[in-house]
Amino acid sequence: MADMVSRRSFIGGSLAAAGAALLPRFAGSAALPSDTFPRWRAGELELHFIHTGCGENCFYILPDGTTILNDTGDFYRPKYVGEIPFLPSAERLGGEWVARYISRVWPEKTIDYLIFSHWHTDHIGSMDIGQKPSPKAGWRFRDFGDGLRANGFRCVAREFSFRRYLDHQYPAWGAYNSHDRMSVELVRRWLEVEKPKELAVEPFRVGALDQIALLRAPEKYKGVFSIRNLCANGVAWDGAEGRCDFAAEHAATAKDGRVNQNTLSSAFVIRYGRFAYYAGGDVSGRLKRADGTEVDYEAVIGNLAGPVTVCKMNHHGCPDAMDEGFVRAVRAKAYVACVWDPWQLSSGETLARLTSREIHEGRDPVVVPTLLTAKNAEKFAGQPFVKNIPAETRHGVHVAVKVAPGGGECTLYLIDARDESMRVVRRIGLPA
């Protein structure tokens, strides 16, 4: 494809003195216990999937130290707390646990990019606007003062500053009448009332290869590292120089003009040498074209992404996502699901696809939910795909992917989410 960067070999090593001055400094130099997650080093790519039990939370450290926070969910579901408890505990909100986790793996108080995939509470949080909770859901907020009661990313913004902000609908928030009003109001207030002076705000540009870029030492990784924006707000890159607005076509045929907010999620692919990673929020669903035909939108985005090493599952691996067209396109070596609801990764058909040797050309992918509920573990007992799911996920884990300098060797770490020790309970090497 046109966006494929050269896969020529890259010789790793520490940055030159001038570049090294830009790198973060971790306090102290004491050696970590051998079972503790190792600190980031220059040249490594780290992907963190932070488990709290109430949303999707992704934090990335790029090879030159550029950082990205990609969603911070905070959705309290009292009905499911027995099956999916808040971890490490209910003492703090999900966003607060995320902020504490980031502080353990990143020594600075500034994050370069804040990227929201779409407007749902389990991806960005919400604020108290006086709505009554439904019988299935409740809300937990922190009092921020000045009448603001909120959760989610605002808890992280309380501890960290951000340099650049991107989302799938800015500046036309709430397009297609499918947003979560509490989430939109949370962001609107932050950007319009409390917006930090130095924050650059811009829409997620579909097809761009330079919008999410290395900011500290890009010249060190020229030709070996890139991030391609694939889609946002139902608009997909065409693989060349154009874009196709699938959502607008679908809305024109729909009676209410509505498009599912999950389908409107933004998606991108990170490439580092031979390594590739896909993230697409809750991308899923089918849309109608102007001529009345139906298109598998998820498969369209999968084909744009192409084969990857690690794939964050669309829509948490729910039965309505990760369809065959998408899975055949990405053929990942590892699939990661951010779980907060028993419905997520609950379909045996989905798991059979994700572990199919026929689809994955004779390989056995590893499937890693941040939590495999006891009910689902019992339901799947004896199924052949169970061997592809690490047993440690039944207790709740953070998932971290560490890619070696140059983008070759890759290790997947499962970190105990029941406390803040950063204790590694399993390491899984992934083929380059």
C-alpha positions in Angstrom: 0.0 0.0 0.0 1.0 3.6 -0.5 1.5 4.2 3.2 4.0 1.4 3.8 7.2 2.7 5.1 10.5 1.1 4.1 11.2 -2.1 6.1 15.0 -1.7 5.8 17.0 -2.7 8.8 17.5 -0.2 11.6 20.5 -0.2 13.9 19.4 0.6 17.4 21.3 2.4 20.1 21.1 5.3 22.5 20.4 8.7 21.2 23.3 11.1 20.6 24.1 13.6 23.3 21.9 16.3 21.8 18.9 14.0 21.4 19.4 12.4 24.8 18.8 15.7 26.5 15.2 15.4 25.3 14.6 12.1 27.0 12.7 11.7 30.2 14.6 10.9 33.4 13.3 8.4 35.8 13.9 9.2 39.5 16.6 7.0 41.1 18.7 4.3 39.6 17.9 1.3 41.8 17.4 -2.0 40.0 13.8 -3.2 39.7 12.8 -6.7 40.9 13.1 -9.1 38.0 9.3 -9.7 38.1 8.5 -5.9 37.8 7.7 -4.4 34.4 10.9 -2.9 33.0 11.1 0.9 32.5 10.9 2.3 29.0 14.2 3.0 27.2 15.0 5.2 24.3 14.2 3.4 21.0 11.5 1.2 22.5 7.8 1.4 21.6 5.5 0.7 24.5 1.7 0.1 24.3 -0.2 0.0 27.6 -3.8 -1.2 28.0 -4.7 -0.2 31.5 -7.4 -2.3 33.2 -9.7 -0.6 35.7 -13.0 -2.6 35.2 -14.9 0.5 33.9 -13.6 1.4 30.5 -11.0 1.4 27.8 -7.7 3.1 28.6 -4.6 3.1 26.3 -1.3 4.9 26.8 1.6 4.8 24.3 5.2 5.7 24.6 6.8 6.1 21.1 10.5 5.4 20.4 11.7 9.0 21.0 9.6 9.5 24.1 6.6 11.1 22.4 3.5 10.1 24.4 -0.2 9.4 23.5 -3.3 9.0 25.7 -5.9 7.2 23.6 -9.2 7.2 25.6 -9.9 7.0 29.3 -13.2 5.4 30.1 -15.1 5.6 33.4 -18.5 3.8 33.2 -19.9 2.5 36.5 -22.1 -0.5 36.0 -23.3 -1.7 39.5 -25.0 -4.7 37.9 -21.6 -6.1 36.8 -19.3 -5.2 39.7 -19.6 -8.7 41.1 -18.2 -10.2 37.8 -15.9 -7.3 36.8 -14.8 -5.4 39.9 -13.0 -2.1 39.9 -9.3 -2.8 40.1 -7.2 -2.3 42.1 -10.3 -1.2 44.2 -13.4 1.0 44.2 -11.5 3.5 46.3 -10.8 5.7 43.3 -12.5 6.4 40.0 -11.3 4.7 36.8 -9.6 7.9 35.5 -7.8 8.3 38.8 -6.3 4.8 38.6 -5.3 5.5 35.0 -3.4 8.7 36.1 -1.6 6.7 38.8 -0.6 3.9 36.3 0.8 6.5 33.9 2.8 8.0 36.6 4.5 4.6 37.3 5.6 4.2 33.7 6.2 7.8 32.7 8.2 10.3 34.8 7.0 13.6 33.2 3.7 15.5 33.8 3.1 16.3 30.2 1.5 14.0 27.6 2.0 15.0 24.0 -1.3 13.8 22.4 -4.8 13.3 23.8 -6.8 11.3 21.2 -10.5 10.4 21.7 -11.8 7.7 19.5 -15.5 8.5 20.0 -18.2 9.9 22.3 -19.0 7.1 24.8 -18.5 7.2 28.6 -16.5 4.0 28.6 -13.9 5.7 26.4 -13.7 9.2 27.7 -15.8 9.5 30.9 -18.6 11.9 31.6 -19.8 14.8 33.8 -22.8 15.3 36.0 -25.4 17.3 34.1 -28.3 16.3 36.3 -29.4 13.2 34.4 -30.8 10.2 36.3 -28.9 7.0 35.9 -30.7 4.1 34.1 -31.5 0.9 36.1 -28.5 -0.8 34.5 -26.0 2.0 35.0 -24.9 4.5 37.7 -22.4 7.2 37.8 -19.5 8.0 40.1 -18.0 11.5 39.9 -15.3 13.4 41.6 -16.0 17.0 42.7 -13.6 19.3 40.8 -14.9 22.5 42.2 -16.8 25.3 40.5 -19.8 23.0 40.2 -17.9 20.5 38.0 -18.5 16.8 39.0 -16.7 14.5 36.5 -14.7 11.4 35.9 -12.7 9.8 33.1 -10.0 11.8 31.3 -10.6 14.8 33.5 -9.1 12.8 36.3 -5.9 12.4 34.2 -6.1 16.1 33.1 -5.9 17.0 36.8 -2.5 15.4 37.0 -1.1 15.8 33.5 -1.1 18.5 30.9 -1.5 17.9 27.2 0.1 19.4 24.1 -2.2 18.4 21.3 -5.8 17.3 21.2 -7.5 15.3 18.4 -11.0 13.7 18.1 -13.1 12.2 15.4 -15.7 14.9 15.2 -14.1 18.2 16.2 -15.4 20.9 15.7 -18.9 19.4 14.8 -19.4 17.5 18.1 -22.4 15.2 18.2 -22.9 14.8 14.5 -25.3 12.0 13.4 -27.2 12.2 16.7 -25.6 9.2 18.3 -23.3 10.7 20.9 -23.3 10.4 24.7 -24.4 13.8 25.8 -22.6 13.6 29.2 -19.3 12.8 27.5 -19.7 15.6 24.9 -20.4 18.1 27.6 -17.4 17.0 29.5 -15.1 17.7 26.6 -16.9 20.8 25.5 -16.5 22.4 29.0 -12.8 21.4 29.1 -12.0 22.9 25.7 -14.4 26.0 25.8 -14.3 26.9 29.5 -11.1 25.5 31.0 -8.9 25.0 27.9 -5.2 25.2 28.7 -3.6 28.1 26.8 -0.9 25.9 25.2 -3.2 23.2 24.0 -3.4 22.8 20.2 -6.9 21.5 19.2 -7.5 20.0 15.8 -9.7 17.4 14.0 -8.4 13.9 13.4 -7.3 14.1 9.7 -8.3 11.0 7.8 -5.4 9.7 5.7 -2.8 11.8 7.3 0.7 10.3 7.8 2.1 13.3 9.7 -0.6 14.4 12.2 0.4 12.0 15.0 4.2 12.3 14.7 7.3 11.9 16.7 8.0 15.2 18.4 11.3 14.8 20.3 13.8 13.1 17.8 11.9 12.3 14.6 15.1 12.3 12.5 16.3 9.2 14.4 13.5 7.1 13.2 12.9 8.5 9.7 11.9 5.7 7.3 11.3 3.2 10.1 8.4 4.7 12.1 5.0 6.1 11.1 1.4 6.5 12.1 -1.3 6.5 9.5 -4.8 7.8 10.3 -7.3 5.4 8.7 -10.8 6.7 9.5 -12.9 9.0 11.7 -16.5 10.0 11.8 -17.4 7.4 9.2 -15.0 8.8 6.7 -12.4 6.3 5.5 -9.1 6.8 3.7 -9.1 5.3 0.3 -5.5 4.0 0.4 -4.2 6.7 -1.8 -4.9 10.4 -1.7 -8.7 10.5 -1.2 -11.4 9.7 1.3 -14.9 8.2 1.2 -17.6 9.5 3.5 -19.5 6.3 4.3 -21.4 7.8 7.2 -22.9 10.7 5.1 -24.1 8.2 2.5 -25.7 6.0 5.2 -27.3 9.0 7.0 -28.9 10.1 3.7 -30.7 6.8 3.5 -31.7 6.5 7.2 -35.0 7.8 8.3 -33.6 9.6 11.4 -30.1 10.4 9.8 -28.5 8.5 12.7 -25.2 6.6 12.5 -24.0 4.4 15.4 -21.4 6.3 17.4 -19.2 3.2 17.6 -19.0 3.1 13.8 -17.8 6.7 13.8 -14.7 5.9 15.8 -11.3 7.0 14.7 -8.6 4.4 13.8 -4.9 4.4 13.0 -2.0 2.1 12.5 1.5 2.5 14.1 4.3 0.9 12.1 7.8 0.5 13.6 10.2 -1.6 11.5 8.5 -5.0 11.1 6.0 -4.3 13.9 2.5 -3.0 13.3 -0.3 -2.1 15.7 -3.9 -1.3 15.0 -6.3 0.7 17.2 -9.8 1.7 16.2 -11.9 2.4 19.2 -15.3 0.7 18.7 -15.2 0.5 14.9 -17.9 -2.0 13.8 -21.1 -2.3 11.8 -22.4 -2.1 8.3 -23.4 1.0 6.4 -25.5 1.6 3.3 -24.0 3.2 0.2 -25.9 5.8 -1.8 -27.0 3.1 -4.3 -28.6 1.1 -1.5 -26.0 -1.6 -1.2 -24.5 -2.5 2.2 -20.9 -2.3 3.0 -19.0 -4.1 5.8 -17.4 -0.9 7.2 -15.3 -2.8 9.7 -13.8 -4.9 6.9 -13.1 -1.8 4.9 -11.0 -0.4 7.8 -9.3 -3.8 8.3 -8.2 -3.9 4.7 -6.7 -0.4 5.0 -4.8 -1.5 8.1 -3.5 -4.7 6.6 -1.7 -7.4 8.5 -0.5 -6.3 12.0 1.4 -7.7 14.9 -0.9 -6.5 17.6 -4.6 -5.6 17.2 -6.6 -3.8 19.9 -10.0 -5.4 19.4 -12.8 -3.3 17.9 -15.7 -2.7 20.4 -13.9 -4.7 23.1 -14.3 -7.9 21.2 -18.2 -7.8 21.5 -20.2 -10.3 19.3 -21.0 -7.4 16.9 -17.4 -6.7 16.1 -14.2 -8.4 15.0 -16.1 -9.9 12.0 -14.5 -12.3 9.6 -13.7 -9.7 6.9 -11.8 -7.6 9.5 -9.9 -10.5 11.1 -8.9 -11.9 7.7 -7.5 -8.5 6.8 -5.4 -7.9 9.9 -4.4 -11.5 10.8 -2.8 -10.3 14.1 -0.4 -12.3 16.2 -2.0 -10.9 19.3 -5.4 -9.5 20.0 -6.0 -7.4 23.1 -9.5 -6.6 24.5 -10.2 -3.9 27.1 -13.0 -5.5 29.1 -15.5 -3.9 31.4 -18.7 -5.8 30.5 -19.5 -9.5 30.6 -20.8 -9.3 26.9 -17.3 -8.4 25.8 -15.3 -11.3 24.4 -18.3 -13.6 25.3 -18.9 -15.2 21.9 -17.3 -18.5 21.0 -17.7 -17.7 17.3 -15.6 -14.6 17.8 -12.9 -16.5 19.7 -12.9 -19.2 17.0 -12.2 -16.6 14.3 -9.5 -14.9 16.4 -7.7 -18.2 16.9 -8.4 -19.8 13.5 -5.2 -21.4 12.0 -6.8 -21.2 8.6 -7.4 -17.5 8.8 -3.9 -16.9 10.4 -2.0 -18.9 7.9 -1.1 -21.8 10.3 -0.2 -19.6 13.3 -1.8 -19.6 16.8 -2.6 -16.0 17.8 -2.7 -15.1 21.5 -6.0 -13.6 22.6 -5.6 -11.4 25.7 -8.7 -9.9 27.4 -7.8 -7.6 30.3 -10.2 -9.8 32.2 -11.8 -13.1 31.3 -14.8 -13.3 33.6 -15.5 -16.5 35.6 -18.7 -17.1 33.7 -17.1 -16.9 30.3 -14.2 -19.0 31.5 -16.7 -21.7 32.6 -18.7 -21.4 29.4 -15.6 -21.8 27.2 -14.1 -24.7 29.3 -13.0 -27.5 26.9 -13.1 -25.3 23.8 -9.9 -25.5 21.6 -9.4 -21.7 21.6 -9.0 -21.6 25.4 -5.4 -22.6 25.1 -4.8 -19.3 23.2 -6.1 -17.2 26.2 -3.6 -16.8 29.0 -5.0 -18.2 32.3 -3.7 -15.1 34.2 -6.4 -12.9 32.5 -9.0 -14.5 34.9 -7.7 -12.3 37.7 -7.5 -9.0 35.8 -4.4 -7.7 34.1 -2.9 -4.7 32.5 -1.4 -5.6 29.1 1.8 -3.9 28.0 3.6 -4.5 24.7 7.2 -3.6 24.5 8.8 -3.4 21.0 12.6 -3.4 20.9 14.6 -0.6 19.2 14.2 -1.0 15.4 10.8 -2.6 15.6 11.8 -6.3 15.5 11.6 -8.2 18.8 8.3 -7.8 20.6 7.2 -8.9 24.1 3.7 -8.9 25.6 3.6 -8.5 29.4 0.7 -9.3 31.6 0.8 -7.1 34.7 -1.3 -7.9 37.8 -4.0 -5.3 38.0 -5.1 -6.1 41.5 -2.5 -3.8 43.1 0.0 -1.2 42.0 3.1 -3.3 42.2 3.5 -3.6 38.4 4.3 -7.2 39.0 4.6 -9.2 35.7 2.7 -12.4 35.9 3.5 -13.6 32.4 5.7 -12.7 29.4 4.8 -13.7 25.9 7.3 -13.3 23.0 5.7 -12.5 19.7 7.3 -13.3 16.4 8.6 -10.4 14.3 
